[in-house]
Amino acid sequence: MDPLPGGGETAADKGGRLVQTSAPFEYERATSVDGALALLERHGPEARLVAGGHSLLPMMKLRLAAPEFLIDINDLTDLDYIRLDGDDITIGAMTRHAALLASPLLAEHYPIFGDAERVIADPIVRNRGTIGGSVCQADPSEDLSAVASALGATMVIRSRDGSRTVSAREFHTGPYETVVGPAEILVELRVPIRPGAGSAYEKLDRRAGDWAIAAGCFVCLDGGGVVTDVGVGLTAVGAPHFCCPGAEAILRGHEASDENLVAAAAEAARCTRPQTDQRGPADYKRHLAGELSKRALRRSVARARGEAP
């Protein structure tokens, strides 16, 4: 048998064909957040949560991940919501992608969510995958991580000792790594409402589900067309924390002229650290980051002005 990356081996089916199988694991279904936290504490760092499973299960089949214990959290329906809470929009971590796409509340305040969700994978993934699973996977090409970073979202993390909050820009510590501890669960994302904000997401992929380069932005304007607040998110190009503060600084406090938007997009390209691979050379990816940032910024400004749907 051929060895797999995690040290295991492939298996053969009855027809003698090689198939991929995960390492052995135990399974239990949690019925509450407290119950899931108790299971995480009991089984330690080798336990993993599973909801949609579209990222974790393929990694387990390839032995890139080999948790000893899976905790199914699909019964945690109290974490499935999109609602107003004061000046914030709150999104439960068990909210499915399809719900984000269909939400009139998000469409009203932040169409960037709808833009991003339309180009995330396919309907099967969007119907089962959760926003919590997406951002906690911490894939460098994760769309919603770039959206959360651009919007300055706050992540609410819960343990048996209580809750703590972390900025989306401090949530990811590296590829496939977050600040969520072994006995903690991400329970909610909070996005501040910015009246009059325009937002947009631009993505270029060769096929659905590809590790595609994308840029997401929001822009707030005052009555004179000056940028009062702005966020620029980037994915799949090595931008630290999925964002580019330098590009935001070029726009904040200045007129939303096309010249300034182009300058900010150029800075977004400069802040990236892409790698040459089978999806293209680094220079090409850097160029795309700048071009997509420019398109997203232009569309965000047009939406903030009421000039675009």
C-alpha positions as semicolon CSV with decimal commas, in nm:
position;residue;x (nm);y (nm);z (nm)
1;M;0,000;0,000;0,000
2;D;0,108;0,358;-0,060
3;P;0,184;0,568;0,248
4;L;-0,028;0,873;0,322
5;P;0,099;1,211;0,452
6;G;-0,011;1,141;0,810
7;G;0,176;0,813;0,830
8;G;-0,118;0,587;0,748
9;E;-0,182;0,380;0,441
10;T;-0,440;0,365;0,169
11;A;-0,690;0,081;0,172
12;A;-0,831;-0,131;-0,110
13;D;-1,198;-0,190;-0,184
14;K;-1,342;-0,525;-0,295
15;G;-1,241;-0,452;-0,651
16;G;-0,879;-0,401;-0,554
17;R;-0,891;-0,025;-0,613
18;L;-0,706;0,201;-0,373
19;V;-0,930;0,426;-0,163
20;Q;-0,861;0,693;0,095
21;T;-0,974;0,632;0,451
22;S;-0,940;0,831;0,771
23;A;-0,759;0,712;1,078
24;P;-0,986;0,554;1,345
25;F;-1,175;0,801;1,565
26;E;-1,451;0,811;1,824
27;Y;-1,769;1,014;1,776
28;E;-2,028;1,182;1,996
29;R;-2,307;1,427;1,923
30;A;-2,334;1,736;2,143
31;T;-2,678;1,881;2,216
32;S;-2,571;2,212;2,374
33;V;-2,278;2,451;2,378
34;D;-2,205;2,356;2,739
35;G;-2,214;1,990;2,642
36;A;-1,975;2,045;2,354
37;L;-1,738;2,236;2,581
38;A;-1,750;1,957;2,838
39;L;-1,659;1,703;2,569
40;L;-1,371;1,921;2,450
41;E;-1,236;1,942;2,804
42;R;-1,277;1,569;2,861
43;H;-1,103;1,458;2,541
44;G;-0,833;1,724;2,522
45;P;-0,653;1,874;2,222
46;E;-0,702;1,564;2,004
47;A;-1,078;1,632;1,985
48;R;-1,227;1,830;1,696
49;L;-1,567;1,983;1,633
50;V;-1,751;1,898;1,312
51;A;-2,054;2,072;1,158
52;G;-2,063;2,082;0,778
53;G;-1,741;1,884;0,757
54;H;-1,655;1,989;0,401
55;S;-1,301;2,089;0,501
56;L;-1,228;1,855;0,792
57;L;-1,348;1,526;0,645
58;P;-1,141;1,546;0,323
59;M;-0,836;1,631;0,533
60;M;-0,905;1,327;0,751
61;K;-0,932;1,103;0,444
62;L;-0,592;1,227;0,329
63;R;-0,453;1,183;0,683
64;L;-0,364;1,552;0,688
65;A;-0,576;1,561;1,003
66;A;-0,621;1,269;1,240
67;P;-0,837;1,371;1,537
68;E;-0,900;1,095;1,789
69;F;-1,247;1,223;1,877
70;L;-1,511;1,403;1,667
71;I;-1,781;1,611;1,838
72;D;-2,081;1,668;1,611
73;I;-2,235;2,009;1,686
74;N;-2,516;2,012;1,430
75;D;-2,774;2,012;1,711
76;L;-2,649;2,349;1,837
77;T;-2,932;2,531;1,661
78;D;-2,923;2,815;1,913
79;L;-2,608;2,930;1,732
80;D;-2,793;2,957;1,400
81;Y;-2,911;3,318;1,358
82;I;-2,860;3,653;1,187
83;R;-3,008;3,941;1,384
84;L;-2,973;4,298;1,505
85;D;-2,828;4,360;1,849
86;G;-2,806;4,732;1,915
87;D;-2,559;4,878;1,665
88;D;-2,429;4,537;1,556
89;I;-2,537;4,259;1,327
90;T;-2,475;3,931;1,509
91;I;-2,423;3,604;1,324
92;G;-2,423;3,273;1,508
93;A;-2,133;3,042;1,430
94;M;-2,368;2,762;1,318
95;T;-2,533;2,981;1,054
96;R;-2,510;2,814;0,713
97;H;-2,366;2,987;0,408
98;A;-2,703;2,969;0,233
99;A;-2,862;3,170;0,516
100;L;-2,602;3,445;0,475
101;L;-2,676;3,460;0,104
102;A;-3,052;3,481;0,162
103;S;-3,043;3,731;0,452
104;P;-3,226;4,060;0,377
105;L;-3,057;4,217;0,681
106;L;-2,708;4,153;0,541
107;A;-2,818;4,253;0,192
108;E;-2,940;4,587;0,329
109;H;-2,628;4,677;0,526
110;Y;-2,345;4,472;0,374
111;P;-2,399;4,331;0,023
112;I;-2,037;4,210;0,043
113;F;-2,175;3,897;0,215
114;G;-2,402;3,815;-0,078
115;D;-2,124;3,889;-0,327
116;A;-1,888;3,651;-0,146
117;E;-2,141;3,376;-0,082
118;R;-2,242;3,357;-0,448
119;V;-1,886;3,255;-0,538
120;I;-1,818;3,020;-0,246
121;A;-1,799;2,661;-0,367
122;D;-2,139;2,524;-0,477
123;P;-2,496;2,492;-0,342
124;I;-2,419;2,165;-0,164
125;V;-2,140;2,326;0,037
126;R;-2,340;2,643;0,098
127;N;-2,638;2,445;0,230
128;R;-2,431;2,254;0,488
129;G;-2,118;2,456;0,559
130;T;-2,121;2,702;0,852
131;I;-1,962;3,043;0,894
132;G;-1,794;2,925;1,217
133;G;-1,639;2,626;1,047
134;S;-1,517;2,840;0,758
135;V;-1,333;3,099;0,963
136;C;-1,202;2,844;1,216
137;Q;-1,058;2,632;0,936
138;A;-0,828;2,931;0,877
139;D;-0,760;2,834;0,518
140;P;-0,543;3,108;0,359
141;S;-0,793;3,125;0,072
142;E;-1,105;3,148;0,292
143;D;-1,351;3,407;0,159
144;L;-1,540;3,483;0,480
145;S;-1,215;3,541;0,671
146;A;-1,136;3,822;0,426
147;V;-1,490;3,960;0,460
148;A;-1,474;3,955;0,841
149;S;-1,132;4,120;0,838
150;A;-1,241;4,391;0,594
151;L;-1,550;4,472;0,802
152;G;-1,362;4,476;1,132
153;A;-1,581;4,204;1,280
154;T;-1,550;4,088;1,639
155;M;-1,530;3,716;1,715
156;V;-1,696;3,588;2,034
157;I;-1,523;3,281;2,179
158;R;-1,673;3,080;2,463
159;S;-1,522;2,843;2,719
160;R;-1,651;2,690;3,041
161;D;-1,514;2,998;3,222
162;G;-1,711;3,248;3,013
163;S;-1,677;3,443;2,689
164;R;-1,405;3,657;2,539
165;T;-1,390;3,870;2,224
166;V;-1,115;3,897;1,964
167;S;-1,089;4,120;1,661
168;A;-1,118;3,937;1,329
169;R;-0,777;4,082;1,247
170;E;-0,625;3,904;1,546
171;F;-0,825;3,582;1,510
172;H;-0,594;3,398;1,268
173;T;-0,241;3,332;1,385
174;G;-0,124;3,156;1,069
175;P;-0,235;2,910;0,801
176;Y;-0,491;2,675;0,958
177;E;-0,434;2,828;1,302
178;T;-0,654;3,055;1,515
179;V;-0,661;3,188;1,870
180;V;-0,943;2,946;1,964
181;G;-0,808;2,719;2,238
182;P;-0,851;2,340;2,269
183;A;-1,149;2,377;2,506
184;E;-1,312;2,679;2,340
185;I;-1,578;2,733;2,074
186;L;-1,636;3,027;1,841
187;V;-2,002;3,111;1,903
188;E;-2,067;3,442;1,725
189;L;-1,945;3,709;1,484
190;R;-2,042;4,071;1,544
191;V;-2,029;4,329;1,265
192;P;-2,083;4,699;1,348
193;I;-2,350;4,872;1,141
194;R;-2,213;5,170;0,948
195;P;-2,500;5,375;0,803
196;G;-2,449;5,450;0,436
197;A;-2,166;5,204;0,389
198;G;-2,107;5,053;0,047
199;S;-1,936;4,716;0,017
200;A;-1,841;4,466;-0,252
201;Y;-1,648;4,144;-0,312
202;E;-1,455;4,058;-0,627
203;K;-1,314;3,713;-0,701
204;L;-1,139;3,544;-0,988
205;D;-1,140;3,166;-1,000
206;R;-1,096;2,915;-1,275
207;R;-1,365;2,688;-1,138
208;A;-1,606;2,672;-0,844
209;G;-1,428;2,574;-0,524
210;D;-1,084;2,671;-0,649
211;W;-0,834;2,844;-0,419
212;A;-0,911;3,174;-0,583
213;I;-0,778;3,525;-0,529
214;A;-1,036;3,772;-0,405
215;A;-1,073;4,120;-0,257
216;G;-1,352;4,251;-0,035
217;C;-1,401;4,614;0,068
218;F;-1,636;4,853;0,238
219;V;-1,636;5,233;0,217
220;C;-1,825;5,499;0,416
221;L;-1,855;5,851;0,275
222;D;-1,957;6,182;0,427
223;G;-2,176;6,435;0,247
224;G;-1,877;6,576;0,062
225;G;-1,755;6,243;-0,071
226;V;-1,472;6,204;0,179
227;V;-1,397;5,854;0,307
228;T;-1,477;5,837;0,679
229;D;-1,422;5,463;0,719
230;V;-1,288;5,187;0,497
231;G;-1,179;4,824;0,506
232;V;-0,982;4,619;0,254
233;G;-0,975;4,239;0,279
234;L;-0,767;4,002;0,065
235;T;-0,752;3,626;0,036
236;A;-0,514;3,368;-0,115
237;V;-0,228;3,616;-0,160
238;G;-0,054;3,603;0,178
239;A;-0,186;3,935;0,310
240;P;-0,122;3,939;0,687
241;H;-0,451;3,884;0,873
242;F;-0,642;3,891;0,541
243;C;-0,628;4,272;0,521
244;C;-0,422;4,572;0,411
245;P;-0,421;4,863;0,659
246;G;-0,184;5,058;0,432
247;A;-0,443;5,071;0,155
248;E;-0,707;5,181;0,405
249;A;-0,483;5,463;0,532
250;I;-0,451;5,603;0,180
251;L;-0,829;5,649;0,161
252;R;-0,939;5,729;0,515
253;G;-0,995;6,103;0,550
254;H;-0,948;6,168;0,178
255;E;-1,179;6,211;-0,118
256;A;-1,306;5,893;-0,281
257;S;-1,165;5,997;-0,617
258;D;-1,072;5,735;-0,872
259;E;-0,711;5,844;-0,841
260;N;-0,714;5,766;-0,470
261;L;-0,893;5,435;-0,525
262;V;-0,627;5,332;-0,776
263;A;-0,351;5,431;-0,532
264;A;-0,512;5,230;-0,253
265;A;-0,545;4,928;-0,481
266;A;-0,178;4,953;-0,575
267;E;-0,090;4,951;-0,205
268;A;-0,313;4,646;-0,156
269;A;-0,106;4,467;-0,419
270;R;0,220;4,570;-0,248
271;C;0,110;4,436;0,092
272;T;0,062;4,083;-0,042
273;R;0,308;3,795;-0,015
274;P;0,191;3,546;-0,278
275;Q;0,378;3,231;-0,370
276;T;0,441;3,092;-0,715
277;D;0,260;2,759;-0,759
278;Q;0,047;2,568;-1,008
279;R;-0,215;2,844;-0,992
280;G;0,023;3,109;-1,123
281;P;0,339;3,310;-1,061
282;A;0,366;3,548;-0,768
283;D;0,372;3,858;-0,990
284;Y;0,048;3,754;-1,156
285;K;-0,121;3,700;-0,820
286;R;0,004;4,035;-0,694
287;H;-0,136;4,203;-1,004
288;L;-0,472;4,033;-0,949
289;A;-0,483;4,146;-0,587
290;G;-0,446;4,506;-0,701
291;E;-0,695;4,477;-0,986
292;L;-0,961;4,305;-0,777
293;S;-0,913;4,556;-0,494
294;K;-0,964;4,838;-0,742
295;R;-1,287;4,683;-0,871
296;A;-1,418;4,616;-0,520
297;L;-1,337;4,969;-0,405
298;R;-1,502;5,126;-0,709
299;R;-1,817;4,919;-0,662
300;S;-1,821;4,992;-0,286
301;V;-1,804;5,366;-0,352
302;A;-2,078;5,341;-0,615
303;R;-2,301;5,156;-0,370
304;A;-2,227;5,408;-0,094
305;R;-2,339;5,681;-0,336
306;G;-2,651;5,489;-0,432
307;E;-2,528;5,453;-0,790
308;A;-2,514;5,073;-0,801
309;P;-2,751;4,795;-0,687
